[in-house]
């Protein structure tokens, strides 16, 4: 099994769903997700023609239903 497939399998179902939703947002070309107790971080790679502020806002809205009350979520753009 590849490292990517293994990492995907280790994600909780809710966070795998979050990644699925992130990839459906226009302007997202790549995504990574990290989690630890009480925190989730989402890093994005964007298409060249996308506005970071707009895409980040759409991603936050897309995953909002999956957020738990006791979690802090952070979103950012990954350097490529």
HUNORBEL-V573696 format. One record per residue. RES is the residue in three letters. NEAR is the number of other C-alpha atoms within 10 Angstrom. Layout:
{{RES;NEAR} {RES;NEAR}}
This chain:
{{UNK;6} {UNK;7} {UNK;8} {UNK;8} {UNK;9} {UNK;10} {UNK;10} {UNK;15} {UNK;11} {UNK;10} {UNK;15} {UNK;11} {UNK;11} {UNK;12} {UNK;19} {UNK;15} {UNK;13} {UNK;20} {UNK;20} {UNK;14} {UNK;14} {UNK;26} {UNK;15} {UNK;12} {UNK;15} {UNK;14} {UNK;22} {UNK;20} {UNK;14} {UNK;15} {UNK;17} {UNK;12} {UNK;17} {UNK;13} {UNK;14} {UNK;8} {UNK;8} {UNK;11} {UNK;13} {UNK;16} {UNK;14} {UNK;21} {UNK;17} {UNK;24} {UNK;17} {UNK;21} {UNK;14} {UNK;10} {UNK;7} {UNK;12} {UNK;11} {UNK;18} {UNK;10} {UNK;11} {UNK;20} {UNK;22} {UNK;11} {UNK;16} {UNK;23} {UNK;16} {UNK;13} {UNK;16} {UNK;18} {UNK;12} {UNK;9} {UNK;11} {UNK;15} {UNK;11} {UNK;7} {UNK;9} {UNK;13} {UNK;12} {UNK;17} {UNK;13} {UNK;15} {UNK;14} {UNK;17} {UNK;13} {UNK;8} {UNK;6}}
